[in-house]
Amino acid sequence: MNNWAKAKKLAKTSKPKPLDPAVQHHEWFYSEKREEVLKALEYYNKHNVVFMLEKALKHKDPVMAAKAKEYLDGLGRVRNNAEKVK
């Protein structure tokens, strides 16, 4: 029984450390779940990660591709407005 107690004690582990937000969203981008992909696209839009939004244009799910196009259009308008101000 002493070995069993040792094994049980060693098996108890703490919660795993959460992933860095950028890494988590990258994993969600390649997920099969639509909600997770949408969260990743929203993150990329918020943080102006254009190359990932461009990559999402080729997504197999047309809803994801449309959302990526919508975000890219929004970022394009913001850029054009910023250039006009300068």
PAKE-132277 format. One line per field, with one value per residue: residue number from 0; x, z, y of N, C-alpha, C, O, CB in turn. Coordinates in Angstrom, 2 decimals. Glycine has a CB too. Layout:
# residues N
i = (NUM / ...);
n.px = (X / ...);
n.pz = (Z / ...);
n.py = (Y / ...);
ca.px = (X / ...);
ca.pz = (Z / ...);
ca.py = (Y / ...);
c.px = (X / ...);
c.pz = (Z / ...);
c.py = (Y / ...);
o.px = (X / ...);
o.pz = (Z / ...);
o.py = (Y / ...);
cb.px = (X / ...);
cb.pz = (Z / ...);
cb.py = (Y / ...);
***
This chain:
# residues 86
i = (0 / 1 / 2 / 3 / 4 / 5 / 6 / 7 / 8 / 9 / 10 / 11 / 12 / 13 / 14 / 15 / 16 / 17 / 18 / 19 / 20 / 21 / 22 / 23 / 24 / 25 / 26 / 27 / 28 / 29 / 30 / 31 / 32 / 33 / 34 / 35 / 36 / 37 / 38 / 39 / 40 / 41 / 42 / 43 / 44 / 45 / 46 / 47 / 48 / 49 / 50 / 51 / 52 / 53 / 54 / 55 / 56 / 57 / 58 / 59 / 60 / 61 / 62 / 63 / 64 / 65 / 66 / 67 / 68 / 69 / 70 / 71 / 72 / 73 / 74 / 75 / 76 / 77 / 78 / 79 / 80 / 81 / 82 / 83 / 84 / 85);
n.px = (0.82 / 2.04 / 3.52 / 1.41 / 0.29 / 2.40 / 2.50 / -0.02 / 0.23 / 2.24 / 0.92 / -0.91 / -1.27 / -0.67 / -2.83 / -2.52 / -0.39 / -1.85 / -1.99 / -0.11 / -1.87 / -1.62 / -0.67 / -2.75 / -4.87 / -3.86 / -3.93 / -6.69 / -7.40 / -6.87 / -8.70 / -11.44 / -13.82 / -16.26 / -16.82 / -14.43 / -12.67 / -13.82 / -13.37 / -10.61 / -10.30 / -11.50 / -9.71 / -7.41 / -8.28 / -8.66 / -6.05 / -4.76 / -3.57 / -2.84 / -1.85 / -2.76 / -5.49 / -5.68 / -4.88 / -7.04 / -8.93 / -8.85 / -10.09 / -11.77 / -14.41 / -17.01 / -18.23 / -16.30 / -14.39 / -15.81 / -16.15 / -13.49 / -12.91 / -14.63 / -13.46 / -10.94 / -11.69 / -12.64 / -10.28 / -8.88 / -10.31 / -9.80 / -7.05 / -6.94 / -8.28 / -6.51 / -4.29 / -5.26 / -5.47 / -2.87);
n.pz = (0.00 / 0.54 / -1.75 / -3.47 / -2.36 / -2.76 / -5.55 / -6.12 / -4.98 / -6.60 / -9.01 / -8.78 / -10.13 / -10.68 / -12.05 / -15.55 / -16.95 / -18.45 / -22.00 / -23.83 / -24.96 / -27.76 / -28.81 / -28.10 / -29.63 / -32.15 / -32.21 / -32.04 / -34.49 / -36.29 / -35.55 / -35.64 / -34.79 / -35.26 / -33.61 / -32.21 / -34.26 / -35.10 / -32.82 / -32.96 / -35.37 / -34.67 / -32.71 / -34.31 / -35.94 / -34.08 / -33.22 / -35.52 / -37.28 / -40.17 / -42.07 / -41.16 / -41.35 / -44.09 / -44.79 / -43.82 / -45.72 / -47.51 / -46.25 / -45.71 / -44.90 / -45.96 / -44.46 / -42.63 / -44.37 / -45.45 / -43.17 / -42.61 / -44.87 / -44.40 / -42.07 / -43.13 / -44.99 / -43.24 / -41.88 / -44.00 / -44.56 / -42.26 / -42.50 / -44.88 / -44.06 / -42.12 / -43.67 / -45.17 / -43.27 / -42.67);
n.py = (-1.20 / 1.16 / 1.83 / 2.35 / 4.67 / 6.46 / 6.51 / 7.55 / 10.08 / 11.17 / 11.24 / 13.25 / 16.33 / 19.79 / 22.36 / 22.83 / 25.34 / 28.17 / 28.81 / 31.26 / 34.14 / 34.76 / 32.36 / 30.65 / 31.69 / 31.19 / 28.41 / 28.10 / 29.17 / 27.12 / 25.26 / 22.89 / 23.77 / 26.17 / 28.38 / 28.79 / 29.45 / 31.82 / 33.38 / 33.57 / 34.98 / 37.38 / 38.24 / 38.56 / 40.62 / 42.68 / 43.09 / 43.79 / 41.83 / 41.26 / 39.39 / 36.90 / 37.20 / 37.45 / 34.92 / 33.52 / 34.06 / 32.00 / 29.94 / 26.82 / 26.90 / 28.83 / 30.84 / 31.64 / 32.66 / 34.80 / 36.38 / 37.00 / 38.53 / 40.66 / 41.75 / 42.45 / 44.37 / 46.31 / 46.97 / 48.02 / 50.34 / 51.78 / 52.15 / 53.65 / 55.97 / 56.88 / 57.47 / 59.59 / 61.57 / 62.20);
ca.px = (0.00 / 2.91 / 3.81 / 0.19 / 0.18 / 3.42 / 2.07 / -1.17 / 0.74 / 2.97 / -0.03 / -1.61 / -0.52 / -1.38 / -3.44 / -1.50 / -0.29 / -2.56 / -1.16 / -0.04 / -3.04 / -1.32 / -0.57 / -4.09 / -5.66 / -3.32 / -4.51 / -8.11 / -7.52 / -6.85 / -9.68 / -12.60 / -15.00 / -16.49 / -16.75 / -13.04 / -12.09 / -14.34 / -12.65 / -9.27 / -10.41 / -11.77 / -8.43 / -6.52 / -8.80 / -8.41 / -4.61 / -4.27 / -2.72 / -3.41 / -1.48 / -3.61 / -6.80 / -5.55 / -4.83 / -8.40 / -9.73 / -8.83 / -10.65 / -12.73 / -15.76 / -17.27 / -18.59 / -15.03 / -13.77 / -16.57 / -15.85 / -12.13 / -13.01 / -15.25 / -12.45 / -9.92 / -12.27 / -12.66 / -8.92 / -8.52 / -10.93 / -9.07 / -5.76 / -7.17 / -8.60 / -5.28 / -3.42 / -5.84 / -5.22 / -1.46);
ca.pz = (0.00 / 0.58 / -3.14 / -4.03 / -1.85 / -3.45 / -6.95 / -6.12 / -4.68 / -7.78 / -10.11 / -8.60 / -10.71 / -10.64 / -13.32 / -16.51 / -17.15 / -19.68 / -23.12 / -24.17 / -25.80 / -29.19 / -29.14 / -27.98 / -30.79 / -33.31 / -32.17 / -32.36 / -35.92 / -37.00 / -34.93 / -36.43 / -34.21 / -35.85 / -32.57 / -31.90 / -35.40 / -35.06 / -31.75 / -33.47 / -36.36 / -33.94 / -32.10 / -35.37 / -36.36 / -33.00 / -33.12 / -36.87 / -37.81 / -41.51 / -42.82 / -40.76 / -41.94 / -45.51 / -44.85 / -43.56 / -46.94 / -48.20 / -45.33 / -46.37 / -44.51 / -46.59 / -43.43 / -42.09 / -45.42 / -45.54 / -41.98 / -42.80 / -45.86 / -43.71 / -41.20 / -43.95 / -45.52 / -42.13 / -41.65 / -45.16 / -44.39 / -41.19 / -43.07 / -45.84 / -43.29 / -41.45 / -44.69 / -45.57 / -42.20 / -42.73);
ca.py = (0.00 / 2.31 / 2.18 / 2.92 / 6.04 / 7.25 / 6.67 / 8.45 / 11.41 / 11.64 / 11.44 / 14.53 / 17.44 / 21.07 / 22.75 / 23.27 / 26.78 / 28.53 / 29.24 / 32.67 / 34.44 / 34.67 / 30.94 / 30.09 / 32.10 / 30.49 / 27.06 / 28.22 / 29.45 / 25.85 / 24.37 / 22.46 / 24.41 / 27.49 / 29.42 / 29.06 / 30.15 / 33.19 / 34.08 / 33.85 / 36.05 / 38.62 / 38.62 / 39.06 / 41.91 / 43.65 / 43.33 / 44.12 / 40.77 / 41.21 / 38.19 / 35.78 / 37.46 / 37.10 / 33.45 / 33.05 / 34.21 / 30.71 / 28.95 / 25.92 / 27.31 / 30.13 / 31.83 / 32.15 / 33.46 / 36.05 / 37.17 / 37.50 / 39.60 / 41.79 / 42.35 / 43.08 / 45.60 / 47.26 / 47.44 / 48.84 / 51.66 / 52.46 / 52.56 / 54.73 / 57.18 / 57.34 / 58.05 / 60.86 / 62.53 / 62.60);
c.px = (0.86 / 3.26 / 2.60 / 0.02 / 1.19 / 3.00 / 0.90 / -0.73 / 1.46 / 2.03 / -0.79 / -0.73 / -1.35 / -1.99 / -2.35 / -1.54 / -1.00 / -1.59 / -1.16 / -1.22 / -2.78 / -1.26 / -1.95 / -4.94 / -5.16 / -3.86 / -5.99 / -8.32 / -7.60 / -7.83 / -10.78 / -13.88 / -15.11 / -16.34 / -15.30 / -12.35 / -12.55 / -13.65 / -11.26 / -9.31 / -10.67 / -10.50 / -7.49 / -6.99 / -8.46 / -6.94 / -3.95 / -3.27 / -3.25 / -3.08 / -2.32 / -5.03 / -6.79 / -5.52 / -6.23 / -9.31 / -9.84 / -9.42 / -11.71 / -14.18 / -16.03 / -17.65 / -17.32 / -14.36 / -14.48 / -16.27 / -14.45 / -12.14 / -13.61 / -14.24 / -11.37 / -10.43 / -12.30 / -11.28 / -8.45 / -9.09 / -10.19 / -7.73 / -5.94 / -7.49 / -7.36 / -4.35 / -3.93 / -5.54 / -3.80 / -1.23);
c.pz = (0.00 / -0.84 / -3.80 / -3.59 / -2.54 / -4.89 / -7.04 / -5.88 / -5.89 / -8.94 / -9.99 / -9.16 / -10.59 / -12.01 / -14.29 / -16.70 / -18.46 / -20.77 / -23.24 / -25.10 / -27.30 / -29.64 / -29.10 / -29.20 / -32.07 / -33.36 / -32.53 / -33.85 / -36.72 / -36.43 / -35.91 / -35.96 / -34.72 / -34.82 / -32.27 / -33.03 / -35.42 / -33.97 / -32.23 / -34.48 / -35.70 / -33.28 / -33.14 / -35.88 / -35.34 / -32.95 / -34.48 / -37.41 / -39.21 / -42.21 / -42.42 / -41.29 / -43.43 / -45.70 / -44.66 / -44.77 / -47.70 / -47.35 / -46.04 / -46.03 / -45.09 / -45.59 / -42.86 / -43.11 / -45.54 / -44.36 / -42.09 / -43.79 / -45.23 / -42.82 / -42.02 / -44.57 / -44.45 / -41.84 / -42.80 / -45.04 / -43.33 / -41.73 / -44.02 / -45.13 / -42.62 / -42.45 / -45.13 / -44.54 / -42.29 / -43.77);
c.py = (1.26 / 2.78 / 2.85 / 4.38 / 6.96 / 7.53 / 7.65 / 9.89 / 12.00 / 11.95 / 12.75 / 15.65 / 18.71 / 21.35 / 23.17 / 24.79 / 27.14 / 29.02 / 30.76 / 32.98 / 34.33 / 33.21 / 30.29 / 30.45 / 31.45 / 29.06 / 27.10 / 28.45 / 28.15 / 24.83 / 23.99 / 23.14 / 25.84 / 28.61 / 29.80 / 29.82 / 31.61 / 34.01 / 34.48 / 34.99 / 37.40 / 39.15 / 39.22 / 40.41 / 42.99 / 44.05 / 43.57 / 43.11 / 40.44 / 39.89 / 36.98 / 35.97 / 37.14 / 35.59 / 32.88 / 33.22 / 32.89 / 29.59 / 28.12 / 26.26 / 28.70 / 31.23 / 32.46 / 33.06 / 34.81 / 36.97 / 37.78 / 38.66 / 40.86 / 42.51 / 43.07 / 44.38 / 46.68 / 47.81 / 48.32 / 50.23 / 52.46 / 52.96 / 53.73 / 56.04 / 57.75 / 57.99 / 59.42 / 61.95 / 63.06 / 63.61);
o.px = (0.44 / 3.29 / 2.74 / -0.35 / 0.86 / 3.12 / 0.86 / -1.25 / 1.33 / 2.31 / -1.26 / 0.39 / -2.57 / -1.70 / -1.37 / -2.60 / -0.78 / -0.52 / -2.09 / -1.53 / -3.64 / -1.74 / -2.28 / -5.64 / -5.94 / -4.20 / -6.47 / -9.31 / -8.31 / -7.79 / -11.01 / -14.90 / -14.17 / -15.80 / -14.99 / -11.55 / -11.77 / -13.37 / -10.78 / -8.46 / -10.13 / -10.24 / -6.86 / -6.16 / -8.03 / -6.61 / -2.72 / -2.22 / -3.99 / -3.94 / -2.57 / -5.69 / -7.76 / -6.09 / -6.58 / -10.36 / -10.80 / -9.27 / -12.45 / -15.08 / -15.33 / -17.43 / -17.26 / -13.82 / -13.84 / -16.14 / -14.24 / -11.44 / -13.16 / -14.17 / -10.95 / -9.70 / -12.01 / -11.13 / -7.70 / -8.42 / -9.98 / -7.33 / -5.16 / -7.02 / -7.18 / -3.68 / -3.13 / -5.38 / -3.55 / -0.10);
o.pz = (-0.49 / -1.11 / -4.58 / -4.40 / -2.87 / -5.39 / -7.94 / -6.50 / -6.18 / -9.76 / -10.99 / -8.71 / -10.42 / -12.99 / -13.89 / -16.61 / -19.48 / -20.47 / -22.81 / -25.97 / -28.04 / -30.72 / -29.96 / -29.75 / -32.98 / -34.43 / -33.25 / -34.42 / -37.73 / -36.80 / -36.90 / -36.65 / -34.61 / -35.14 / -32.09 / -32.79 / -35.70 / -34.16 / -31.94 / -34.45 / -36.11 / -33.29 / -32.90 / -36.22 / -35.69 / -32.67 / -34.58 / -37.94 / -39.41 / -42.89 / -43.26 / -41.65 / -43.97 / -46.66 / -45.27 / -44.84 / -48.44 / -47.68 / -46.87 / -46.81 / -44.73 / -45.85 / -42.64 / -42.76 / -45.72 / -44.52 / -41.72 / -43.59 / -45.49 / -42.83 / -41.65 / -44.66 / -44.73 / -41.59 / -42.58 / -45.38 / -43.47 / -41.44 / -43.99 / -45.54 / -42.56 / -42.13 / -45.44 / -44.89 / -42.01 / -43.95);
o.py = (2.31 / 3.98 / 3.78 / 5.23 / 8.10 / 8.65 / 8.49 / 10.81 / 13.19 / 12.83 / 13.29 / 15.86 / 18.67 / 20.66 / 23.80 / 25.41 / 26.48 / 29.55 / 31.44 / 32.17 / 33.85 / 32.86 / 29.48 / 29.59 / 31.18 / 28.56 / 26.23 / 27.99 / 28.08 / 23.65 / 24.69 / 23.10 / 26.63 / 29.67 / 30.97 / 30.72 / 32.51 / 35.20 / 35.58 / 35.88 / 38.42 / 40.35 / 40.25 / 41.26 / 44.09 / 45.21 / 43.57 / 43.49 / 39.48 / 39.33 / 36.11 / 35.00 / 36.62 / 35.07 / 31.86 / 32.58 / 32.68 / 28.41 / 28.64 / 25.95 / 29.65 / 32.41 / 33.67 / 34.11 / 35.84 / 38.18 / 38.93 / 39.66 / 41.97 / 43.74 / 44.16 / 45.37 / 47.84 / 49.01 / 49.27 / 51.20 / 53.66 / 54.09 / 54.68 / 57.10 / 58.97 / 58.98 / 60.31 / 63.12 / 64.23 / 64.05);
cb.px = (-0.93 / 4.19 / 4.23 / -1.04 / 0.40 / 4.78 / 1.67 / -2.18 / 1.67 / 3.99 / -1.01 / -1.94 / -0.15 / -0.43 / -4.47 / -1.70 / 1.22 / -3.61 / -1.66 / 1.34 / -3.53 / 0.01 / 0.39 / -4.77 / -5.64 / -1.77 / -4.32 / -8.75 / -6.34 / -5.45 / -10.29 / -12.75 / -14.95 / -17.87 / -17.44 / -12.29 / -12.48 / -15.85 / -12.55 / -8.66 / -11.53 / -12.87 / -7.77 / -6.45 / -10.33 / -8.83 / -3.93 / -3.64 / -2.71 / -2.90 / -0.01 / -3.63 / -7.22 / -4.28 / -3.87 / -8.99 / -9.12 / -7.41 / -11.25 / -12.44 / -15.93 / -18.36 / -19.43 / -14.10 / -13.81 / -18.07 / -15.95 / -11.19 / -13.85 / -16.45 / -11.80 / -9.45 / -13.69 / -13.21 / -7.96 / -9.00 / -12.43 / -8.84 / -5.10 / -8.30 / -9.68 / -4.57 / -3.32 / -7.34 / -5.47 / -0.58);
cb.pz = (1.20 / 1.37 / -3.94 / -3.61 / -0.32 / -3.43 / -7.55 / -5.04 / -3.47 / -8.20 / -10.16 / -7.10 / -12.20 / -10.22 / -13.12 / -17.86 / -17.18 / -19.40 / -24.42 / -24.84 / -25.49 / -29.50 / -28.17 / -26.70 / -30.93 / -33.26 / -30.77 / -31.56 / -36.40 / -36.96 / -33.68 / -36.37 / -32.66 / -36.48 / -31.30 / -31.61 / -36.74 / -34.82 / -30.49 / -34.11 / -37.36 / -32.87 / -31.41 / -36.52 / -36.58 / -31.64 / -32.44 / -36.86 / -36.86 / -42.34 / -42.60 / -39.22 / -41.71 / -46.10 / -43.77 / -42.37 / -47.84 / -48.60 / -44.08 / -45.97 / -42.94 / -47.62 / -42.30 / -41.70 / -46.77 / -45.60 / -40.70 / -43.29 / -47.07 / -42.86 / -40.30 / -45.05 / -46.05 / -40.88 / -41.47 / -46.44 / -44.01 / -39.98 / -43.78 / -46.78 / -42.24 / -40.74 / -45.90 / -45.77 / -40.83 / -42.97);
cb.py = (0.00 / 1.97 / 0.93 / 2.09 / 6.07 / 6.53 / 5.30 / 8.01 / 11.37 / 10.59 / 10.29 / 14.79 / 17.15 / 22.22 / 23.89 / 22.57 / 27.23 / 29.61 / 28.60 / 33.02 / 35.82 / 35.38 / 30.22 / 30.60 / 33.61 / 30.48 / 26.43 / 29.35 / 30.30 / 25.27 / 25.03 / 20.94 / 24.38 / 27.54 / 28.95 / 27.76 / 29.45 / 33.17 / 33.20 / 32.60 / 35.73 / 38.38 / 37.40 / 38.05 / 41.84 / 43.07 / 42.17 / 45.47 / 39.49 / 42.38 / 37.88 / 35.64 / 38.93 / 37.73 / 32.89 / 33.79 / 35.28 / 30.36 / 29.63 / 24.48 / 27.30 / 29.99 / 31.17 / 30.98 / 32.72 / 35.75 / 36.30 / 36.37 / 39.15 / 41.31 / 41.28 / 42.13 / 45.34 / 46.61 / 46.26 / 48.20 / 51.52 / 51.52 / 51.39 / 54.37 / 56.88 / 56.15 / 57.11 / 60.72 / 61.89 / 61.44);
***
